[in-house]
Amino acid sequence: MAKKTSIKIRLVPENKPDSAYYYYTKKPNAGEKAKVKLKMKKYNPVTRKHETFVEKKLPPHSK
């Protein structure tokens, strides 16, 4: 079985990380881009503005 080439990450608003709204996206596992923390400008419907979203760890899941 082949290894995964990307991992799933969660993007939260930079100025309010405990916000109710967040995005999920993929990021490469290896290479130069894997070491850089992801930062994107996305729309936040809670504040109704475009804001900077930063990468955070995924929350633990329960089984």
N, C-alpha and C positions, 0 to 999 in steps of 0.2 A: 504494500500500500504506500502511496506517495505521501510526502510530507505536505502540510499546508503551507502556502506561500504568503498568507496574510492572516492577521488576527482581527478580532472585532473589538472596537473601542467605543467609549461613550463620550460625547461632547457635551459639556455643561457650560452655562454662561460664566464668563470670567469674573464679572463683578458680583454675581450672586450664585455661587455653586450649589446651594441647597434649593434652587428653583424647581418648580414642578415640571418644567419643560426641558427636554434634552434630545439630542440626536444620537443615532448609532451609525457608525461607518466602519470601513475596513482600512487597515494599515499594513504595509509589508512587514514580514518577519525579519528579513535579512537586508543587508546593504546600508547605505548612508541614510536613507529616509527612515529606517527603523529606529535610529538613535535620536532623531529629532522629535520633540514633542509637538503634536499637531495643534495648529491654531487656525480657525476659519471664521469668516464673517458669515453669519446665518441670521435668518429672521426668527425673532422670538415673539410668538403671538400673545404672550402674557403682557409684555410691555408694548407691543405693537411697534417695534423698532428693529433695525438690523443691529446686532451686537456681536462681539467677539466671543466665540465659543472655544474652550480649551479642552484638551484630552484629560480624562480621569480614568481610574481603574473601574472595571465593571463591578457592580455590587455582587456579593456572594449569593448564590442561588441555594434554595433549600430543597431537600429531597425527603 
